Amino acid sequence: MANLLGMVLFALAILISVSLHEAGHLLTAKAFGMKVTRYFVGFGPTLWSFRRGETEYGLKGIPLGGFCKIVGMTPQDDDVEPADQHRAMWRYPVWKRTIVMSAGSITHFGLALIAIWLAAMFMGLPNKALEGPVAAYVKVTSCVVPSEDQRECQAGDPVSPAKLAGLRDDDQILAINGTAVATNMDLIKQIRALPPGPATIRYERDGVSGEVHADLAPVQRRPLDNPKGDPTTVSALGVEIMPLPPGVPMIVKHGPVDAIGATTDYTGKLAVGTYESMKRIPQKVPALWTAITGGERAVDTPISVVGATRLGGEAVQHNAWELFVSLFIGLNFFIGVFNLLPLLPLDGGHIAISWFERVRSWIYARLRRPDPGRVDYLKLMPITYAVILIGGAFTLLTVTADVVNPITLFSR
């Protein structure tokens, strides 16, 4: 029941976000005097509507988005009455059209920023100390799992060499066989580089250094620089590395003013992460097909709104509201960026054409040549259809993967 509630809540959050996206177009268009004839939440048959002034507002039967009809978006539109010719959107200055077309994405960015700011105060954001190198503090495990495919200890697994040697939780590893260990990644690399067998471990505990002797265990692990490579035999100490020193929180809450700086910092990282994720999308298509055809679903493969909704349900089911909010933030930021790509029929495509027209007119004026006029959108229809076809195929691929082989972040 909690999972279903979470899915409903997340779907509702997405619907509200999309509705506010269209409201951004509506309000800015009206503010500039453009004529907006319709604003609806959802698609399909109309369930309820009312008219205020020249605009019809309503709710449709399929809650999968919304739309806002602005008269005369392109010179080729035939929806402009003779009396409204001066109010056709394409006749307005390019800067006004840019504001109207980008208002949807700006709304998504605004929702993400507000959610980050609130999260910074009431839930906390990741500690900035996570970004830098951390000394090699460890948690001692009870055993050593022989393979990465095995997550938990099983009967017959060798006892952790660290435990047998007398290491304890929160010990800091200083050196192995006389070679200094500066960071937790140094620890992993040095342990794996050693052959299984005796090793001398120097450590620090409560400010006092000490030394133990451990027999490193042989295990099968994939290369650190190639997670998909073939496993090889390496050594293991039987510890988990700690991302932060003992007592340092992973999540930090901020006051209202400090939260502004934390929000800015988090948003910058989110922007970089979104860019990197979008850049890798073409590379992930084969992995999606593998997941659909029975292979393992990698957690870093793209997901659809269906997949995000399922994860939202899992988050509520496991009382992980931080994950729920993080999904909401990430999805809004992604939609905002994606919608600004200079491709038709996206808003970014209309913005790009508007500025292309403006720059071209400026160049022709400097060359004392006649203004070439507006771009003929009809000639761009083949490209538009190609974008729609590719986008639709990718959406179908991700939705199918999310249905037949969904990503799950909690063990079942």
C-alpha positions in Angstrom: 0.0 0.0 0.0 2.9 2.4 0.9 4.5 1.7 -2.5 1.2 2.5 -4.4 0.8 5.7 -2.3 4.3 6.7 -3.2 3.7 6.1 -6.9 0.5 8.1 -6.8 2.3 11.0 -5.0 5.2 11.0 -7.4 2.9 10.9 -10.5 0.9 13.8 -9.0 4.1 15.7 -8.4 5.1 15.2 -12.1 1.6 16.3 -13.3 1.7 19.4 -11.2 5.2 20.2 -12.5 4.1 19.8 -16.1 0.9 21.9 -15.4 3.1 24.7 -13.9 5.4 24.4 -17.0 2.4 25.3 -19.2 1.3 27.9 -16.8 4.7 29.6 -17.3 4.0 29.9 -21.0 0.4 31.1 -20.3 1.3 33.8 -17.8 4.2 35.3 -19.8 2.3 35.2 -23.1 -0.6 37.0 -21.5 1.7 39.5 -19.8 3.1 40.5 -23.2 -0.4 40.7 -24.8 -0.3 37.5 -26.8 -3.6 35.7 -27.3 -3.9 32.4 -25.4 -7.1 30.5 -26.3 -6.7 27.3 -24.3 -4.9 25.9 -21.2 -5.6 22.3 -20.2 -4.2 19.8 -17.8 -4.1 16.4 -19.4 -5.0 15.1 -22.9 -7.9 13.4 -24.5 -11.6 14.0 -23.8 -12.5 17.1 -21.7 -13.8 16.3 -18.3 -14.4 19.9 -17.1 -13.7 23.4 -18.4 -14.6 27.0 -18.0 -13.9 30.2 -19.9 -12.5 33.3 -18.4 -12.0 36.1 -20.9 -10.6 34.8 -24.2 -9.0 31.7 -22.6 -10.7 28.3 -21.9 -9.2 26.4 -18.9 -9.9 22.8 -18.2 -9.1 19.3 -17.2 -8.9 16.3 -19.7 -9.2 12.6 -19.1 -5.7 11.4 -19.6 -3.4 12.9 -17.0 -0.2 12.6 -19.0 0.8 16.3 -19.4 -0.9 19.4 -20.5 -0.9 22.1 -23.1 -1.2 25.9 -23.7 -2.4 27.2 -27.0 -0.8 30.5 -28.0 -2.2 32.0 -31.2 0.2 32.4 -34.1 3.3 30.6 -32.8 4.7 30.5 -36.4 3.9 32.5 -39.6 2.5 29.3 -41.1 -0.2 28.8 -38.4 -3.7 29.3 -39.7 -5.3 29.9 -36.3 -5.1 33.7 -36.3 -8.3 35.7 -36.8 -8.0 38.9 -38.9 -8.7 41.0 -35.8 -5.9 39.2 -33.9 -3.1 39.5 -36.5 -1.2 42.0 -34.5 -1.3 39.7 -31.5 0.1 36.6 -33.3 3.1 35.4 -31.3 5.5 35.4 -34.2 5.0 39.1 -34.7 6.5 39.9 -31.2 10.1 40.9 -30.6 12.5 38.0 -30.3 13.3 38.7 -26.7 9.6 38.4 -25.7 9.2 35.2 -27.6 12.3 33.8 -25.9 10.9 34.6 -22.5 7.6 32.9 -23.3 9.1 29.8 -24.8 11.7 29.4 -22.1 9.2 30.1 -19.3 8.3 26.4 -19.1 11.9 25.3 -18.4 12.5 28.2 -16.1 9.5 26.9 -14.1 11.1 23.5 -13.8 14.3 25.1 -12.7 12.5 27.1 -10.1 10.7 24.1 -8.7 14.0 22.3 -8.5 15.7 25.2 -6.8 12.9 25.6 -4.2 12.9 21.9 -3.5 16.8 21.9 -3.0 16.5 24.9 -0.7 13.8 23.3 1.4 15.7 20.0 1.4 18.9 21.8 2.6 17.0 23.1 5.6 14.7 20.2 6.6 16.4 17.1 5.2 20.0 18.1 4.6 22.3 17.9 1.6 25.4 15.7 1.0 28.4 16.9 3.0 30.8 18.8 0.8 33.6 16.8 2.5 32.4 13.8 0.4 33.9 15.6 -2.7 37.5 15.4 -1.6 39.9 12.6 -0.7 39.2 11.0 2.7 41.7 9.2 4.9 41.4 5.4 5.0 39.0 4.8 7.9 37.4 1.3 7.8 34.6 -0.8 9.0 35.6 -4.4 9.7 33.4 -7.1 8.0 32.7 -10.5 9.5 33.9 -12.4 6.4 35.3 -12.0 2.9 32.9 -12.7 0.1 34.7 -14.6 -2.6 32.9 -12.9 -5.6 31.4 -9.5 -6.3 28.2 -11.2 -7.4 27.7 -12.2 -3.7 26.5 -9.4 -1.5 26.4 -11.0 2.0 28.4 -13.5 4.0 27.4 -17.2 3.6 28.4 -20.3 5.5 31.9 -21.4 4.6 33.1 -17.9 3.6 36.6 -17.1 5.1 36.6 -15.0 8.2 37.8 -11.4 7.6 41.6 -11.2 7.9 41.1 -7.7 9.5 38.9 -9.2 12.2 41.4 -12.1 12.8 44.2 -9.6 13.0 42.4 -7.4 15.6 41.5 -4.3 13.6 38.3 -2.5 14.7 35.7 -0.3 13.3 36.8 3.3 12.7 40.5 2.4 12.7 42.5 4.6 10.2 44.9 2.6 8.1 48.2 4.4 7.8 50.4 2.0 5.9 50.6 -1.5 4.4 54.0 -3.2 4.3 55.6 0.1 5.0 53.9 1.9 2.1 51.9 4.9 3.3 48.1 4.9 2.7 46.9 8.5 2.3 43.2 7.9 1.2 40.6 5.2 1.1 41.2 4.6 -2.6 44.9 4.2 -1.8 43.9 1.4 0.6 41.9 -0.5 -2.0 44.6 -0.2 -4.7 47.4 -1.2 -2.4 45.6 -4.2 -1.0 44.6 -5.4 -4.5 48.2 -5.0 -5.7 49.6 -7.4 -3.0 49.6 -11.1 -3.4 47.4 -13.1 -1.0 49.2 -13.9 2.2 50.9 -12.1 5.1 50.9 -8.3 5.2 51.8 -5.8 7.9 49.1 -3.2 8.6 49.9 0.0 10.5 46.9 1.8 11.9 45.7 4.6 14.2 43.0 4.1 16.9 41.9 6.9 19.2 45.1 8.9 18.5 47.4 5.9 19.2 49.2 4.1 16.4 49.7 0.3 16.3 50.6 -2.5 14.0 49.0 -5.9 13.2 49.8 -8.8 10.8 47.0 -10.1 8.6 46.8 -12.9 6.0 45.2 -11.3 3.0 42.5 -13.6 1.4 42.3 -14.4 -2.3 39.0 -13.2 -3.9 37.6 -12.6 -7.4 37.1 -9.0 -8.3 36.7 -7.0 -11.5 39.3 -4.3 -12.3 38.8 -0.9 -10.6 39.2 0.9 -13.9 36.9 -1.5 -15.8 33.8 -2.6 -13.8 32.6 -4.7 -16.7 35.9 -6.5 -17.2 36.6 -10.2 -16.3 37.2 -10.9 -12.6 40.7 -11.7 -11.6 42.2 -13.0 -8.3 43.2 -10.2 -6.0 43.7 -9.8 -2.2 41.1 -8.7 0.3 41.6 -7.4 3.9 37.9 -7.8 4.9 37.0 -4.2 5.5 34.6 -1.6 4.1 36.0 1.8 3.5 34.2 4.8 5.1 33.3 7.8 2.9 33.9 10.2 5.8 35.9 10.1 9.0 34.0 8.8 12.1 31.5 11.2 13.6 31.4 13.4 10.4 27.8 13.4 9.0 27.1 12.4 5.5 24.1 14.8 5.4 24.3 18.4 6.6 21.3 20.6 7.4 21.5 24.4 6.8 19.8 27.5 8.1 17.7 29.6 5.7 20.6 31.9 4.6 23.3 29.2 4.5 20.9 27.0 2.5 21.1 29.6 -0.4 24.8 28.9 -0.8 24.3 25.2 -0.4 21.5 25.3 -3.0 23.8 27.1 -5.5 26.6 24.6 -5.0 24.2 21.6 -5.3 22.6 23.0 -8.4 26.0 23.4 -10.1 26.8 19.8 -9.5 23.3 18.8 -10.7 23.9 20.8 -13.9 27.2 19.0 -14.5 25.7 15.6 -13.7 22.7 16.2 -16.0 25.0 17.2 -18.9 27.1 14.1 -18.4 24.0 11.9 -18.2 22.5 13.3 -21.4 25.9 13.0 -23.2 26.0 9.3 -22.3 22.4 8.5 -23.4 23.3 7.1 -26.9 25.8 4.8 -25.3 23.1 3.4 -22.9 20.7 2.3 -25.6 22.3 -1.1 -26.1 22.1 -1.6 -22.3 18.4 -0.9 -22.3 17.9 -3.4 -25.1 19.8 -6.0 -23.1 17.6 -5.3 -20.1 14.5 -5.8 -22.2 15.7 -9.0 -23.7 16.4 -10.7 -20.3 19.8 -9.3 -19.3 20.7 -7.5 -16.1 19.4 -3.9 -15.8 22.2 -1.6 -14.9 21.3 1.1 -12.4 22.8 3.8 -14.5 20.6 3.2 -17.6 18.1 5.9 -18.5 14.6 5.7 -17.0 11.3 7.0 -18.1 8.6 8.8 -16.1 7.3 5.3 -15.4 10.6 4.2 -13.9 10.9 7.4 -11.9 7.4 6.9 -10.5 8.2 3.3 -9.5 11.3 4.5 -7.7 9.2 7.2 -6.0 6.9 4.4 -4.8 9.9 2.4 -3.4 11.2 5.5 -1.7 7.9 6.0 0.2 7.6 2.3 1.0 11.0 2.4 2.7 10.5 5.8 4.2 13.3 7.2 2.1 11.8 10.7 1.6 15.2 12.1 0.8 15.3 9.8 -2.3 11.7 10.9 -3.2 12.7 14.6 -3.1 16.0 13.9 -5.0 14.0 12.1 -7.8 11.7 15.1 -8.0 14.6 17.6 -8.2 16.5 15.5 -10.7 13.5 15.0 -13.0 12.5 18.6 -13.0 16.1 19.7 -13.8 16.4 17.2 -16.6 13.1 18.2 -18.2 14.1 21.8 -17.9 17.4 21.2 -19.7 16.0 18.8 -22.3 13.2 21.1 -23.3 15.8 23.8 -24.2 17.6 21.6 -26.7 17.6 23.5 -30.1 15.4 20.9 -31.7 11.8 21.1 -33.0 9.2 20.5 -31.6 10.9 21.4 -28.3 10.7 24.9 -26.9 14.4 25.2 -27.5 13.9 24.6 -31.2 11.5 27.6 -31.4 13.9 29.8 -29.5 16.8 28.8 -31.8 14.8 29.6 -34.9 13.7 33.0 -33.5 17.3 34.0 -32.8 18.5 32.6 -36.2 16.0 34.8 -37.9 17.1 37.8 -35.8 20.8 37.3 -36.5 20.2 36.6 -40.2 18.1 39.8 -40.5 20.9 41.8 -38.8 23.6 40.4 -41.1 21.5 41.0 -44.2 20.9 44.6 -43.1 24.6 45.2 -42.7 25.2 43.8 -46.2 22.4 46.1 -47.5 20.4 43.2 -48.8 16.7 42.6 -48.4 15.5 40.9 -45.2 15.0 37.2 -46.1 12.0 37.1 -43.7 10.8 34.3 -41.5 11.8 30.7 -41.5 9.3 28.4 -43.2 8.5 25.8 -40.6 6.9 23.6 -43.2 10.3 23.0 -44.8 11.6 21.9 -41.4 8.8 19.3 -40.9 10.9 16.3 -42.1 13.5 17.1 -39.4 10.8 17.7 -36.8 9.2 14.3 -37.6 12.6 12.6 -37.4 13.1 14.1 -33.9 9.6 13.0 -32.9 10.3 9.5 -34.2 13.6 9.1 -32.5 12.3 10.6 -29.2 9.2 8.3 -29.4 11.3 5.2 -30.0 13.6 6.1 -27.1 10.7 6.7 -24.8 9.1 3.4 -25.8 12.4 1.7 -25.1 12.8 3.2 -21.6 9.1 2.6 -20.7 9.4 -1.0 -21.8 12.6 -1.6 -19.8 10.9 0.1 -16.8 8.0 -2.3 -17.0 9.7 -5.6 -17.8 13.0 -5.1 -15.9 12.7 -2.1 -13.6 15.5 -0.6 -11.6 15.2 -1.1 -7.9 17.3 0.6 -5.3 16.2 -1.6 -2.4 16.9 -5.3 -2.0 13.8 -7.5 -2.3 
